[in-house]
Each structure stands twice: as structure tokens, then as C-alpha cells.
Amino acid sequence: MTMDDRRLKLLERGREQYRAGEYDKAERALAPLARDLIKFADVYSMLGVIEYRRGRYAQAASMLEEALRINPGYTEAAMNLAVTYHDLGRYEDAKKVYKRMLENRKNTGTGTDTVDPFVKSRIANMHAEVGLAYEQAGQFDDAANEYRRALVLCPQFVDIRTKLAVALRSAGNLTAAEKEFLRAKKENPNLVPPRLQLGMMYYSAGRRTEAGREWREVLAMEPQNQFAKLYLRLLQVHDSKKKGSLF
């Protein structure tokens, strides 16, 4: 179907309204183009996002699939489709779409900076969920790999960096774990979990002075933190036993 003046005006209006966040108006302009089977990938991508925002994930997936049929290298549509598949519970399909997208971007030389931040955060959290599943299954190396993939997209997610450090610690890679814990502390000095977990790693490695330092810093930040109190009590018990005392 060719583009006449009427359809061009609808397309221009739909794009403008979509960029302005006027999604109902954008849909009224774009939907007739989709019904006419206009071969513009962004028409279906925009309609897919509109359907997704309404919680109509199956319809969103259908539109985004069409966008990728027209333009297989459409990064934004691929990212949105992966997120939509994930929300539909189609996890394997989400992984396939995401993998193809990464391969296309590698071949064309495009980077993550061109991807919408919201989409990047959704994909990062999907990787983190997979990492947690691996971690719960005792597959710590695989978990660490998923957390690393998440951090490539969103390196500022300190909570995921802490999860990476925990997975590395569980895998026995203490040097790498310490590096990630320290980076998490540096990036957000007011965050308690990295300090608690780093203290546990030091304690398990016999580095009790350093463990105590981390937990005391937690108490300075949160005087009522029960975990820090408990862990410091462990240190006290250990030191008392070394001195031959029962208390």
C-alpha cells in the first residue's frame, strides 16, 4: 500500500502526538494505517507501546512482532517486545528476541546508549530475575553472568551490583566479590546491604577486624540495625572464646 497525502498526514500527526504522550490521539491517527497494512515499522512499534501501556500485552506483542517483520534491526521494537514477552510469561521467546537484538546491534555497531532508559532498566531487571533463579538453584557462576549483563545496561543499579558480589562470594571468587562490594559502597555510601554482606565475607575469610569495621559503620548509619548488632555479637563471642572466657 502506497502512501498518499492523507496517509502521510495521519503518519505525521500520529508521530507528533505519540512524542507528546497523547497516546489516545496517536492511536486514532495510526490505527487506520495499520489496518491498511502500511509498511512503516514505527507505526506498529508505536501502536505496540500504546497497547502495552494499557496492559493489553497480547495485542502489544502482535504489533511489535509486525514492526520487526518489517524492520528486523529495529532495536527499540525488539527491546519492547522482549519486555512484553516477559510480562506474558513467554520467557524463552523474550530471551530469543533479546539475543537476536544483541547480535544485530553487534553487527551494526550500535550501542546501549541509543536505547530508552526505561527499556534498559526493564531488561536489566529481567536479567537480575534470571540471576536470582540461578542463584537459588546453586548455579552461582551463571547467576553472576546474568547480573553482569544487567549491569552492562544499568551500571548505576547498586542493588544488582551487590547481588553480583554475593553470587561471586558464593562461587568462591572472593577477590572479585570484594571488588564489587567496594564499588557498590563507593557508588552509594549510604546503602547498608553492601556493607553487611562485605562484613560477612570478611568474617567468613577470617578477616574479623575488617568485618567489625563494616558492621560498626552500619550501626553508625542505622543504630537499630539488628543484623549488624547480631554480627558484632558473633565477633565478641569469638574473641571471648579466644581469651578462654564463657562470655
Residue pairs with C-beta under 8 A, 6 or more apart in sequence:
1 36
1 37
1 38
1 39
3 11
3 38
7 32
7 33
7 36
7 38
10 29
10 30
10 32
10 33
11 29
11 30
11 33
11 38
11 40
11 43
13 29
14 26
14 27
14 29
14 30
14 33
14 43
14 46
15 26
15 42
15 46
17 23
17 25
17 26
17 29
18 26
18 30
18 46
18 49
18 50
23 50
23 53
26 46
26 50
27 47
27 50
30 43
30 46
30 47
31 47
33 40
33 43
34 43
34 44
34 47
34 63
34 66
39 70
40 70
41 67
41 68
41 70
41 71
41 74
41 77
42 67
42 74
43 67
44 63
44 64
44 66
44 67
44 70
44 77
45 63
45 64
45 67
45 74
45 76
45 77
45 80
47 63
48 60
48 61
48 62
48 63
48 64
48 67
48 77
48 80
48 81
48 84
49 60
49 80
51 57
51 59
51 60
51 63
52 60
52 80
52 83
52 84
57 84
57 87
57 88
58 88
60 80
60 84
61 81
61 84
61 85
61 88
64 77
64 80
64 81
64 84
65 81
67 74
67 77
67 81
68 74
68 77
68 78
68 81
68 97
71 77
72 100
72 104
73 104
73 108
75 101
75 104
75 105
75 110
75 114
75 115
76 115
76 116
76 119
78 97
78 98
78 100
78 101
78 104
79 98
79 101
79 115
79 116
79 119
79 120
79 122
79 123
80 119
81 97
82 94
82 95
82 97
82 98
82 101
82 123
82 126
83 94
83 119
83 122
83 123
83 126
85 91
85 93
85 94
85 97
86 94
86 122
86 126
94 126
98 123
105 111
112 120
112 152
112 153
115 153
120 153
120 154
121 153
121 154
121 157
123 150
123 153
124 150
124 151
124 153
124 154
124 157
124 160
125 150
127 146
127 147
127 149
127 150
127 153
128 146
128 147
128 150
128 157
128 160
128 163
130 146
131 142
131 143
131 144
131 145
131 146
131 147
131 150
131 163
131 164
131 167
132 143
132 163
134 140
134 142
134 143
134 146
135 143
135 163
135 166
135 167
135 170
140 167
140 168
140 170
140 171
141 171
143 163
143 167
144 164
144 167
144 168
144 171
144 173
147 160
147 161
147 163
147 164
147 167
148 164
150 157
150 160
151 157
151 160
151 161
151 164
154 160
155 161
156 187
158 184
158 187
158 188
158 191
158 194
159 191
159 193
161 180
161 183
161 184
161 187
161 194
162 180
162 181
162 184
162 191
162 193
162 194
162 197
164 180
165 177
165 178
165 180
165 181
165 184
165 194
165 197
165 198
166 177
166 197
168 174
168 176
168 177
168 180
169 177
169 197
169 201
174 201
174 205
177 201
178 198
178 201
181 194
181 197
181 198
181 201
182 198
184 191
184 194
185 191
185 194
185 195
185 198
188 194
190 221
192 218
192 221
192 222
192 225
195 214
195 215
195 217
195 218
196 214
196 215
196 218
196 225
196 227
196 228
196 231
198 214
199 210
199 211
199 212
199 213
199 214
199 215
199 218
199 228
199 231
200 211
200 231
202 208
202 210
202 211
202 214
203 211
203 231
203 234
203 235
208 235
208 238
208 239
211 231
211 235
212 232
212 235
215 228
215 231
215 232
215 235
216 228
216 232
218 225
218 227
218 228
219 225
219 228
219 229
219 232
222 228
240 246
240 247
